[in-house]
Amino acid sequence: MCALPVAAARPIVLTAAERHRLKKAAWGHKTEHRARVWVQIVLWAARGRSNARIAVEVGVHVDTVRTWRSRFADLV
């Protein structure tokens, strides 16, 4: 049985200002849950974590991590 190739995770690079703004949102009390999850995924991705590890850390499915990571990379 041959394994299918796995696409490399898209790298995320943040400026200091972006990182600061995202950290505030990640831990802000008024940030809605969905936004908090998205921000945490982006912050972990910027640290070079794998999609699988981010999924475990944040408590979501790896497909969710791939989706949000890709969406953020498309915005930048």
Distance bins in CASP14 RR format, pairs under 12 A and 6 or more apart:
PFRMAT RR
TARGET T0000
AUTHOR 0000-0000-0000
RMODE 2
METHOD distances of the structure
MODEL  1
6 50 0 0 0 0 0 1 0 0 0 0 0
6 51 0 0 0 0 1 0 0 0 0 0 0
6 52 0 0 0 0 1 0 0 0 0 0 0
6 62 0 0 0 0 0 1 0 0 0 0 0
6 66 0 0 0 0 0 1 0 0 0 0 0
7 51 0 0 0 0 1 0 0 0 0 0 0
7 66 0 0 0 0 1 0 0 0 0 0 0
7 69 0 0 0 0 0 1 0 0 0 0 0
7 70 0 0 0 0 1 0 0 0 0 0 0
8 48 0 0 0 0 0 1 0 0 0 0 0
8 50 0 0 0 0 0 1 0 0 0 0 0
8 51 0 0 0 0 1 0 0 0 0 0 0
8 66 0 0 0 0 0 1 0 0 0 0 0
8 69 0 0 0 0 0 1 0 0 0 0 0
8 70 0 0 0 0 0 1 0 0 0 0 0
8 73 0 0 0 0 0 1 0 0 0 0 0
9 41 0 0 0 0 0 1 0 0 0 0 0
9 44 0 0 0 0 0 1 0 0 0 0 0
9 45 1 0 0 1 0 0 0 0 0 0 0
9 46 0 0 0 0 0 1 0 0 0 0 0
9 47 0 0 0 0 0 1 0 0 0 0 0
9 48 0 0 0 0 1 0 0 0 0 0 0
9 49 0 0 0 0 1 0 0 0 0 0 0
9 50 1 0 0 1 0 0 0 0 0 0 0
9 51 1 0 1 0 0 0 0 0 0 0 0
9 52 0 0 0 0 1 0 0 0 0 0 0
9 53 0 0 0 0 0 1 0 0 0 0 0
9 54 0 0 0 0 1 0 0 0 0 0 0
9 55 0 0 0 0 0 1 0 0 0 0 0
9 62 0 0 0 0 0 1 0 0 0 0 0
9 65 0 0 0 0 1 0 0 0 0 0 0
9 66 1 0 0 1 0 0 0 0 0 0 0
9 68 0 0 0 0 0 1 0 0 0 0 0
9 69 1 0 0 1 0 0 0 0 0 0 0
9 70 0 0 0 0 1 0 0 0 0 0 0
9 72 0 0 0 0 0 1 0 0 0 0 0
9 73 0 0 0 0 1 0 0 0 0 0 0
10 41 0 0 0 0 0 1 0 0 0 0 0
10 42 0 0 0 0 0 1 0 0 0 0 0
10 45 1 0 0 1 0 0 0 0 0 0 0
10 46 0 0 0 0 0 1 0 0 0 0 0
10 48 0 0 0 0 0 1 0 0 0 0 0
10 50 0 0 0 0 0 1 0 0 0 0 0
10 51 0 0 0 0 1 0 0 0 0 0 0
10 65 0 0 0 0 0 1 0 0 0 0 0
10 66 0 0 0 0 1 0 0 0 0 0 0
10 67 0 0 0 0 0 1 0 0 0 0 0
10 68 0 0 0 0 0 1 0 0 0 0 0
10 69 1 0 1 0 0 0 0 0 0 0 0
10 70 1 0 1 0 0 0 0 0 0 0 0
10 71 0 0 0 0 1 0 0 0 0 0 0
10 72 0 0 0 0 1 0 0 0 0 0 0
10 73 1 0 1 0 0 0 0 0 0 0 0
10 74 0 0 0 0 1 0 0 0 0 0 0
10 75 0 0 0 0 0 1 0 0 0 0 0
10 76 0 0 0 0 1 0 0 0 0 0 0
11 42 0 0 0 0 0 1 0 0 0 0 0
11 45 1 0 0 1 0 0 0 0 0 0 0
11 46 0 0 0 0 1 0 0 0 0 0 0
11 47 0 0 0 0 0 1 0 0 0 0 0
11 48 1 0 0 1 0 0 0 0 0 0 0
11 49 0 0 0 0 0 1 0 0 0 0 0
11 50 0 0 0 0 0 1 0 0 0 0 0
11 51 0 0 0 0 0 1 0 0 0 0 0
11 69 0 0 0 0 1 0 0 0 0 0 0
11 70 0 0 0 0 0 1 0 0 0 0 0
11 72 0 0 0 0 0 1 0 0 0 0 0
11 73 1 0 0 1 0 0 0 0 0 0 0
11 76 0 0 0 0 0 1 0 0 0 0 0
12 18 0 0 0 0 1 0 0 0 0 0 0
12 19 0 0 0 0 0 1 0 0 0 0 0
12 22 0 0 0 0 0 1 0 0 0 0 0
12 39 0 0 0 0 0 1 0 0 0 0 0
12 41 0 0 0 0 1 0 0 0 0 0 0
12 42 1 0 0 1 0 0 0 0 0 0 0
12 43 0 0 0 0 1 0 0 0 0 0 0
12 44 0 0 0 0 1 0 0 0 0 0 0
12 45 1 0 1 0 0 0 0 0 0 0 0
12 46 1 0 1 0 0 0 0 0 0 0 0
12 47 0 0 0 0 1 0 0 0 0 0 0
12 48 1 0 0 1 0 0 0 0 0 0 0
12 49 0 0 0 0 1 0 0 0 0 0 0
12 51 0 0 0 0 0 1 0 0 0 0 0
12 54 0 0 0 0 0 1 0 0 0 0 0
12 65 0 0 0 0 0 1 0 0 0 0 0
12 68 0 0 0 0 0 1 0 0 0 0 0
12 69 1 0 0 1 0 0 0 0 0 0 0
12 70 0 0 0 0 0 1 0 0 0 0 0
12 71 0 0 0 0 0 1 0 0 0 0 0
12 72 1 0 0 1 0 0 0 0 0 0 0
12 73 1 0 0 1 0 0 0 0 0 0 0
12 74 0 0 0 0 0 1 0 0 0 0 0
12 75 0 0 0 0 0 1 0 0 0 0 0
12 76 1 0 0 1 0 0 0 0 0 0 0
13 19 0 0 0 0 0 1 0 0 0 0 0
13 42 0 0 0 0 0 1 0 0 0 0 0
13 45 0 0 0 0 1 0 0 0 0 0 0
13 46 1 0 0 1 0 0 0 0 0 0 0
13 47 0 0 0 0 0 1 0 0 0 0 0
13 48 0 0 0 0 1 0 0 0 0 0 0
13 72 0 0 0 0 0 1 0 0 0 0 0
13 73 0 0 0 0 1 0 0 0 0 0 0
13 76 1 0 0 1 0 0 0 0 0 0 0
14 20 0 0 0 0 1 0 0 0 0 0 0
14 21 0 0 0 0 1 0 0 0 0 0 0
14 22 1 0 0 1 0 0 0 0 0 0 0
14 23 0 0 0 0 1 0 0 0 0 0 0
14 39 0 0 0 0 0 1 0 0 0 0 0
14 42 1 0 0 1 0 0 0 0 0 0 0
14 43 1 0 0 1 0 0 0 0 0 0 0
14 44 0 0 0 0 0 1 0 0 0 0 0
14 45 0 0 0 0 1 0 0 0 0 0 0
14 46 1 0 1 0 0 0 0 0 0 0 0
14 47 0 0 0 0 1 0 0 0 0 0 0
14 48 0 0 0 0 0 1 0 0 0 0 0
14 72 0 0 0 0 1 0 0 0 0 0 0
14 73 0 0 0 0 0 1 0 0 0 0 0
14 75 0 0 0 0 0 1 0 0 0 0 0
14 76 0 0 0 0 1 0 0 0 0 0 0
15 21 0 0 0 0 1 0 0 0 0 0 0
15 22 0 0 0 0 0 1 0 0 0 0 0
15 46 0 0 0 0 0 1 0 0 0 0 0
15 76 0 0 0 0 1 0 0 0 0 0 0
16 22 0 0 0 0 0 1 0 0 0 0 0
16 23 0 0 0 0 0 1 0 0 0 0 0
16 46 0 0 0 0 0 1 0 0 0 0 0
17 23 0 0 0 0 0 1 0 0 0 0 0
17 24 0 0 0 0 0 1 0 0 0 0 0
18 24 0 0 0 0 0 1 0 0 0 0 0
18 25 0 0 0 0 0 1 0 0 0 0 0
18 39 0 0 0 0 0 1 0 0 0 0 0
18 42 0 0 0 0 1 0 0 0 0 0 0
18 43 0 0 0 0 1 0 0 0 0 0 0
18 46 0 0 0 0 1 0 0 0 0 0 0
18 72 0 0 0 0 0 1 0 0 0 0 0
18 75 0 0 0 0 0 1 0 0 0 0 0
18 76 0 0 0 0 1 0 0 0 0 0 0
19 25 0 0 0 0 0 1 0 0 0 0 0
19 26 0 0 0 0 0 1 0 0 0 0 0
19 39 0 0 0 0 0 1 0 0 0 0 0
19 42 0 0 0 0 1 0 0 0 0 0 0
19 43 1 0 0 1 0 0 0 0 0 0 0
19 44 0 0 0 0 0 1 0 0 0 0 0
19 45 0 0 0 0 0 1 0 0 0 0 0
19 46 1 0 0 1 0 0 0 0 0 0 0
19 47 0 0 0 0 1 0 0 0 0 0 0
20 26 0 0 0 0 0 1 0 0 0 0 0
20 27 0 0 0 0 0 1 0 0 0 0 0
20 39 0 0 0 0 0 1 0 0 0 0 0
20 43 0 0 0 0 0 1 0 0 0 0 0
21 27 0 0 0 0 0 1 0 0 0 0 0
21 28 0 0 0 0 0 1 0 0 0 0 0
21 31 0 0 0 0 0 1 0 0 0 0 0
21 39 0 0 0 0 1 0 0 0 0 0 0
21 42 0 0 0 0 0 1 0 0 0 0 0
21 43 0 0 0 0 0 1 0 0 0 0 0
22 28 0 0 0 0 0 1 0 0 0 0 0
22 31 0 0 0 0 0 1 0 0 0 0 0
22 35 0 0 0 0 0 1 0 0 0 0 0
22 36 0 0 0 0 0 1 0 0 0 0 0
22 38 0 0 0 0 1 0 0 0 0 0 0
22 39 1 0 1 0 0 0 0 0 0 0 0
22 40 0 0 0 0 1 0 0 0 0 0 0
22 41 0 0 0 0 0 1 0 0 0 0 0
22 42 1 0 0 1 0 0 0 0 0 0 0
22 43 1 0 1 0 0 0 0 0 0 0 0
22 44 0 0 0 0 0 1 0 0 0 0 0
22 45 0 0 0 0 0 1 0 0 0 0 0
22 46 0 0 0 0 1 0 0 0 0 0 0
22 47 0 0 0 0 0 1 0 0 0 0 0
22 72 0 0 0 0 1 0 0 0 0 0 0
23 31 0 0 0 0 0 1 0 0 0 0 0
23 36 0 0 0 0 0 1 0 0 0 0 0
23 39 0 0 0 0 1 0 0 0 0 0 0
23 40 0 0 0 0 1 0 0 0 0 0 0
23 42 0 0 0 0 0 1 0 0 0 0 0
23 43 1 0 0 1 0 0 0 0 0 0 0
23 44 0 0 0 0 0 1 0 0 0 0 0
23 46 0 0 0 0 0 1 0 0 0 0 0
23 47 0 0 0 0 0 1 0 0 0 0 0
24 30 0 0 0 0 0 1 0 0 0 0 0
24 31 0 0 0 0 1 0 0 0 0 0 0
24 35 0 0 0 0 0 1 0 0 0 0 0
24 36 0 0 0 0 0 1 0 0 0 0 0
24 39 0 0 0 0 1 0 0 0 0 0 0
24 43 0 0 0 0 0 1 0 0 0 0 0
25 31 1 0 1 0 0 0 0 0 0 0 0
25 32 0 0 0 0 1 0 0 0 0 0 0
25 33 0 0 0 0 0 1 0 0 0 0 0
25 34 0 0 0 0 0 1 0 0 0 0 0
25 35 1 0 0 1 0 0 0 0 0 0 0
25 36 1 0 0 1 0 0 0 0 0 0 0
25 37 0 0 0 0 0 1 0 0 0 0 0
25 38 0 0 0 0 1 0 0 0 0 0 0
25 39 1 0 1 0 0 0 0 0 0 0 0
25 40 0 0 0 0 1 0 0 0 0 0 0
25 42 0 0 0 0 1 0 0 0 0 0 0
25 43 0 0 0 0 1 0 0 0 0 0 0
26 32 0 0 0 0 0 1 0 0 0 0 0
26 33 0 0 0 0 0 1 0 0 0 0 0
26 35 0 0 0 0 1 0 0 0 0 0 0
26 36 1 0 1 0 0 0 0 0 0 0 0
26 37 0 0 0 0 1 0 0 0 0 0 0
26 38 0 0 0 0 1 0 0 0 0 0 0
26 39 1 0 1 0 0 0 0 0 0 0 0
26 40 1 0 1 0 0 0 0 0 0 0 0
26 41 0 0 0 0 1 0 0 0 0 0 0
26 42 0 0 0 0 1 0 0 0 0 0 0
26 43 1 0 0 1 0 0 0 0 0 0 0
26 44 0 0 0 0 1 0 0 0 0 0 0
26 46 0 0 0 0 0 1 0 0 0 0 0
26 58 0 0 0 0 0 1 0 0 0 0 0
27 35 0 0 0 0 0 1 0 0 0 0 0
27 36 0 0 0 0 1 0 0 0 0 0 0
27 39 0 0 0 0 1 0 0 0 0 0 0
27 40 0 0 0 0 1 0 0 0 0 0 0
27 43 0 0 0 0 0 1 0 0 0 0 0
28 35 0 0 0 0 1 0 0 0 0 0 0
28 36 1 0 0 1 0 0 0 0 0 0 0
28 39 0 0 0 0 1 0 0 0 0 0 0
28 40 0 0 0 0 0 1 0 0 0 0 0
29 36 0 0 0 0 0 1 0 0 0 0 0
30 36 0 0 0 0 0 1 0 0 0 0 0
31 37 0 0 0 0 1 0 0 0 0 0 0
31 38 0 0 0 0 1 0 0 0 0 0 0
31 39 1 0 0 1 0 0 0 0 0 0 0
31 40 0 0 0 0 0 1 0 0 0 0 0
32 38 0 0 0 0 1 0 0 0 0 0 0
32 39 0 0 0 0 0 1 0 0 0 0 0
33 39 0 0 0 0 0 1 0 0 0 0 0
33 40 0 0 0 0 0 1 0 0 0 0 0
33 58 0 0 0 0 0 1 0 0 0 0 0
33 59 0 0 0 0 0 1 0 0 0 0 0
33 60 0 0 0 0 0 1 0 0 0 0 0
34 40 0 0 0 0 0 1 0 0 0 0 0
34 41 0 0 0 0 0 1 0 0 0 0 0
34 58 0 0 0 0 0 1 0 0 0 0 0
34 60 0 0 0 0 0 1 0 0 0 0 0
34 64 0 0 0 0 0 1 0 0 0 0 0
34 68 0 0 0 0 0 1 0 0 0 0 0
35 41 0 0 0 0 0 1 0 0 0 0 0
35 42 0 0 0 0 0 1 0 0 0 0 0
35 68 0 0 0 0 0 1 0 0 0 0 0
36 42 0 0 0 0 0 1 0 0 0 0 0
36 43 0 0 0 0 0 1 0 0 0 0 0
36 58 0 0 0 0 1 0 0 0 0 0 0
36 59 0 0 0 0 0 1 0 0 0 0 0
36 60 0 0 0 0 0 1 0 0 0 0 0
36 68 0 0 0 0 0 1 0 0 0 0 0
37 43 0 0 0 0 0 1 0 0 0 0 0
37 44 0 0 0 0 0 1 0 0 0 0 0
37 54 0 0 0 0 0 1 0 0 0 0 0
37 55 0 0 0 0 0 1 0 0 0 0 0
37 57 0 0 0 0 0 1 0 0 0 0 0
37 58 1 0 1 0 0 0 0 0 0 0 0
37 59 0 0 0 0 1 0 0 0 0 0 0
37 60 1 0 0 1 0 0 0 0 0 0 0
37 61 0 0 0 0 0 1 0 0 0 0 0
37 64 1 0 0 1 0 0 0 0 0 0 0
37 65 0 0 0 0 1 0 0 0 0 0 0
37 67 0 0 0 0 0 1 0 0 0 0 0
37 68 1 0 0 1 0 0 0 0 0 0 0
38 44 0 0 0 0 0 1 0 0 0 0 0
38 45 0 0 0 0 0 1 0 0 0 0 0
38 54 0 0 0 0 0 1 0 0 0 0 0
38 58 0 0 0 0 1 0 0 0 0 0 0
38 60 0 0 0 0 1 0 0 0 0 0 0
38 64 0 0 0 0 1 0 0 0 0 0 0
38 65 0 0 0 0 0 1 0 0 0 0 0
38 67 0 0 0 0 1 0 0 0 0 0 0
38 68 1 0 1 0 0 0 0 0 0 0 0
38 69 0 0 0 0 1 0 0 0 0 0 0
38 70 0 0 0 0 0 1 0 0 0 0 0
38 71 0 0 0 0 1 0 0 0 0 0 0
38 72 1 0 0 1 0 0 0 0 0 0 0
38 75 0 0 0 0 0 1 0 0 0 0 0
39 45 0 0 0 0 0 1 0 0 0 0 0
39 46 0 0 0 0 0 1 0 0 0 0 0
39 54 0 0 0 0 0 1 0 0 0 0 0
39 58 0 0 0 0 1 0 0 0 0 0 0
39 68 0 0 0 0 1 0 0 0 0 0 0
39 72 0 0 0 0 1 0 0 0 0 0 0
40 46 0 0 0 0 0 1 0 0 0 0 0
40 47 0 0 0 0 0 1 0 0 0 0 0
40 49 0 0 0 0 0 1 0 0 0 0 0
40 54 0 0 0 0 1 0 0 0 0 0 0
40 55 0 0 0 0 0 1 0 0 0 0 0
40 57 1 0 0 1 0 0 0 0 0 0 0
40 58 1 0 1 0 0 0 0 0 0 0 0
40 59 0 0 0 0 1 0 0 0 0 0 0
40 60 0 0 0 0 1 0 0 0 0 0 0
40 64 0 0 0 0 0 1 0 0 0 0 0
40 65 0 0 0 0 1 0 0 0 0 0 0
40 68 0 0 0 0 1 0 0 0 0 0 0
40 69 0 0 0 0 0 1 0 0 0 0 0
40 72 0 0 0 0 0 1 0 0 0 0 0
41 47 0 0 0 0 0 1 0 0 0 0 0
41 48 0 0 0 0 0 1 0 0 0 0 0
41 49 0 0 0 0 1 0 0 0 0 0 0
41 50 0 0 0 0 0 1 0 0 0 0 0
41 51 0 0 0 0 1 0 0 0 0 0 0
41 53 0 0 0 0 0 1 0 0 0 0 0
41 54 1 0 1 0 0 0 0 0 0 0 0
41 55 0 0 0 0 1 0 0 0 0 0 0
41 56 0 0 0 0 0 1 0 0 0 0 0
41 57 0 0 0 0 1 0 0 0 0 0 0
41 58 1 0 1 0 0 0 0 0 0 0 0
41 59 0 0 0 0 1 0 0 0 0 0 0
41 60 1 0 0 1 0 0 0 0 0 0 0
41 61 0 0 0 0 0 1 0 0 0 0 0
41 62 0 0 0 0 0 1 0 0 0 0 0
41 63 0 0 0 0 0 1 0 0 0 0 0
41 64 1 0 0 1 0 0 0 0 0 0 0
41 65 1 0 1 0 0 0 0 0 0 0 0
41 66 0 0 0 0 1 0 0 0 0 0 0
41 67 0 0 0 0 1 0 0 0 0 0 0
41 68 1 0 1 0 0 0 0 0 0 0 0
41 69 1 0 0 1 0 0 0 0 0 0 0
41 70 0 0 0 0 0 1 0 0 0 0 0
41 71 0 0 0 0 1 0 0 0 0 0 0
41 72 1 0 0 1 0 0 0 0 0 0 0
41 73 0 0 0 0 0 1 0 0 0 0 0
42 48 0 0 0 0 0 1 0 0 0 0 0
42 49 0 0 0 0 0 1 0 0 0 0 0
42 54 0 0 0 0 1 0 0 0 0 0 0
42 58 0 0 0 0 0 1 0 0 0 0 0
42 65 0 0 0 0 1 0 0 0 0 0 0
42 67 0 0 0 0 0 1 0 0 0 0 0
42 68 1 0 0 1 0 0 0 0 0 0 0
42 69 1 0 0 1 0 0 0 0 0 0 0
42 70 0 0 0 0 0 1 0 0 0 0 0
42 71 0 0 0 0 1 0 0 0 0 0 0
42 72 1 0 1 0 0 0 0 0 0 0 0
42 73 0 0 0 0 1 0 0 0 0 0 0
42 75 0 0 0 0 1 0 0 0 0 0 0
42 76 0 0 0 0 1 0 0 0 0 0 0
43 49 0 0 0 0 1 0 0 0 0 0 0
43 54 0 0 0 0 1 0 0 0 0 0 0
43 57 0 0 0 0 0 1 0 0 0 0 0
43 58 0 0 0 0 1 0 0 0 0 0 0
43 68 0 0 0 0 0 1 0 0 0 0 0
43 69 0 0 0 0 0 1 0 0 0 0 0
43 72 0 0 0 0 0 1 0 0 0 0 0
44 50 0 0 0 0 1 0 0 0 0 0 0
44 51 0 0 0 0 1 0 0 0 0 0 0
44 52 0 0 0 0 0 1 0 0 0 0 0
44 53 1 0 0 1 0 0 0 0 0 0 0
44 54 1 0 1 0 0 0 0 0 0 0 0
44 55 0 0 0 0 1 0 0 0 0 0 0
44 56 0 0 0 0 0 1 0 0 0 0 0
44 57 1 0 1 0 0 0 0 0 0 0 0
44 58 1 0 0 1 0 0 0 0 0 0 0
44 59 0 0 0 0 0 1 0 0 0 0 0
44 60 0 0 0 0 0 1 0 0 0 0 0
44 65 0 0 0 0 1 0 0 0 0 0 0
44 68 0 0 0 0 0 1 0 0 0 0 0
44 69 0 0 0 0 1 0 0 0 0 0 0
44 72 0 0 0 0 0 1 0 0 0 0 0
45 51 0 0 0 0 1 0 0 0 0 0 0
45 53 0 0 0 0 0 1 0 0 0 0 0
45 54 1 0 0 1 0 0 0 0 0 0 0
45 55 0 0 0 0 0 1 0 0 0 0 0
45 57 0 0 0 0 0 1 0 0 0 0 0
45 58 0 0 0 0 0 1 0 0 0 0 0
45 65 1 0 0 1 0 0 0 0 0 0 0
45 66 0 0 0 0 0 1 0 0 0 0 0
45 67 0 0 0 0 0 1 0 0 0 0 0
45 68 0 0 0 0 1 0 0 0 0 0 0
45 69 1 0 1 0 0 0 0 0 0 0 0
45 70 0 0 0 0 0 1 0 0 0 0 0
45 71 0 0 0 0 0 1 0 0 0 0 0
45 72 1 0 0 1 0 0 0 0 0 0 0
45 73 0 0 0 0 1 0 0 0 0 0 0
45 76 0 0 0 0 0 1 0 0 0 0 0
46 54 0 0 0 0 0 1 0 0 0 0 0
46 69 0 0 0 0 1 0 0 0 0 0 0
46 72 0 0 0 0 1 0 0 0 0 0 0
46 73 0 0 0 0 0 1 0 0 0 0 0
46 76 0 0 0 0 0 1 0 0 0 0 0
47 53 0 0 0 0 1 0 0 0 0 0 0
47 54 0 0 0 0 1 0 0 0 0 0 0
47 57 0 0 0 0 0 1 0 0 0 0 0
48 54 0 0 0 0 1 0 0 0 0 0 0
48 57 0 0 0 0 0 1 0 0 0 0 0
48 69 0 0 0 0 0 1 0 0 0 0 0
49 55 0 0 0 0 1 0 0 0 0 0 0
49 56 0 0 0 0 1 0 0 0 0 0 0
49 57 1 0 0 1 0 0 0 0 0 0 0
49 58 0 0 0 0 1 0 0 0 0 0 0
49 62 0 0 0 0 0 1 0 0 0 0 0
49 65 0 0 0 0 1 0 0 0 0 0 0
49 69 0 0 0 0 0 1 0 0 0 0 0
50 56 0 0 0 0 1 0 0 0 0 0 0
50 57 0 0 0 0 0 1 0 0 0 0 0
50 62 0 0 0 0 1 0 0 0 0 0 0
50 65 0 0 0 0 1 0 0 0 0 0 0
50 66 0 0 0 0 0 1 0 0 0 0 0
50 69 0 0 0 0 0 1 0 0 0 0 0
51 57 0 0 0 0 0 1 0 0 0 0 0
51 58 0 0 0 0 0 1 0 0 0 0 0
51 60 0 0 0 0 0 1 0 0 0 0 0
51 61 0 0 0 0 0 1 0 0 0 0 0
51 62 1 0 1 0 0 0 0 0 0 0 0
51 63 0 0 0 0 1 0 0 0 0 0 0
51 64 0 0 0 0 1 0 0 0 0 0 0
51 65 1 0 1 0 0 0 0 0 0 0 0
51 66 1 0 1 0 0 0 0 0 0 0 0
51 67 0 0 0 0 0 1 0 0 0 0 0
51 68 0 0 0 0 1 0 0 0 0 0 0
51 69 1 0 0 1 0 0 0 0 0 0 0
51 70 0 0 0 0 0 1 0 0 0 0 0
52 58 0 0 0 0 0 1 0 0 0 0 0
52 59 0 0 0 0 0 1 0 0 0 0 0
52 60 0 0 0 0 0 1 0 0 0 0 0
52 61 0 0 0 0 0 1 0 0 0 0 0
52 62 1 0 1 0 0 0 0 0 0 0 0
52 63 0 0 0 0 0 1 0 0 0 0 0
52 64 0 0 0 0 0 1 0 0 0 0 0
52 65 0 0 0 0 1 0 0 0 0 0 0
52 66 0 0 0 0 0 1 0 0 0 0 0
52 69 0 0 0 0 0 1 0 0 0 0 0
53 59 0 0 0 0 0 1 0 0 0 0 0
53 60 0 0 0 0 0 1 0 0 0 0 0
53 62 0 0 0 0 1 0 0 0 0 0 0
53 65 0 0 0 0 1 0 0 0 0 0 0
54 60 0 0 0 0 1 0 0 0 0 0 0
54 61 0 0 0 0 0 1 0 0 0 0 0
54 62 0 0 0 0 1 0 0 0 0 0 0
54 63 0 0 0 0 0 1 0 0 0 0 0
54 64 0 0 0 0 1 0 0 0 0 0 0
54 65 1 0 1 0 0 0 0 0 0 0 0
54 66 0 0 0 0 1 0 0 0 0 0 0
54 67 0 0 0 0 0 1 0 0 0 0 0
54 68 0 0 0 0 1 0 0 0 0 0 0
54 69 1 0 0 1 0 0 0 0 0 0 0
55 61 1 0 0 1 0 0 0 0 0 0 0
55 62 1 0 1 0 0 0 0 0 0 0 0
55 63 0 0 0 0 1 0 0 0 0 0 0
55 64 1 0 0 1 0 0 0 0 0 0 0
55 65 1 0 1 0 0 0 0 0 0 0 0
55 66 0 0 0 0 1 0 0 0 0 0 0
55 67 0 0 0 0 0 1 0 0 0 0 0
55 68 0 0 0 0 0 1 0 0 0 0 0
55 69 0 0 0 0 0 1 0 0 0 0 0
56 62 0 0 0 0 1 0 0 0 0 0 0
56 64 0 0 0 0 0 1 0 0 0 0 0
56 65 0 0 0 0 1 0 0 0 0 0 0
57 65 0 0 0 0 1 0 0 0 0 0 0
58 64 0 0 0 0 1 0 0 0 0 0 0
58 65 1 0 0 1 0 0 0 0 0 0 0
58 68 0 0 0 0 1 0 0 0 0 0 0
58 69 0 0 0 0 0 1 0 0 0 0 0
59 65 0 0 0 0 1 0 0 0 0 0 0
60 66 0 0 0 0 0 1 0 0 0 0 0
60 67 0 0 0 0 1 0 0 0 0 0 0
60 68 0 0 0 0 1 0 0 0 0 0 0
60 69 0 0 0 0 0 1 0 0 0 0 0
61 67 0 0 0 0 1 0 0 0 0 0 0
61 68 0 0 0 0 0 1 0 0 0 0 0
62 68 0 0 0 0 0 1 0 0 0 0 0
62 69 0 0 0 0 0 1 0 0 0 0 0
63 69 0 0 0 0 0 1 0 0 0 0 0
63 70 0 0 0 0 0 1 0 0 0 0 0
64 70 0 0 0 0 0 1 0 0 0 0 0
64 71 0 0 0 0 0 1 0 0 0 0 0
65 71 0 0 0 0 0 1 0 0 0 0 0
65 72 0 0 0 0 0 1 0 0 0 0 0
66 72 0 0 0 0 0 1 0 0 0 0 0
66 73 0 0 0 0 0 1 0 0 0 0 0
67 73 0 0 0 0 0 1 0 0 0 0 0
67 74 0 0 0 0 0 1 0 0 0 0 0
68 74 0 0 0 0 0 1 0 0 0 0 0
68 75 0 0 0 0 0 1 0 0 0 0 0
69 75 0 0 0 0 0 1 0 0 0 0 0
69 76 0 0 0 0 0 1 0 0 0 0 0
70 76 0 0 0 0 0 1 0 0 0 0 0
END
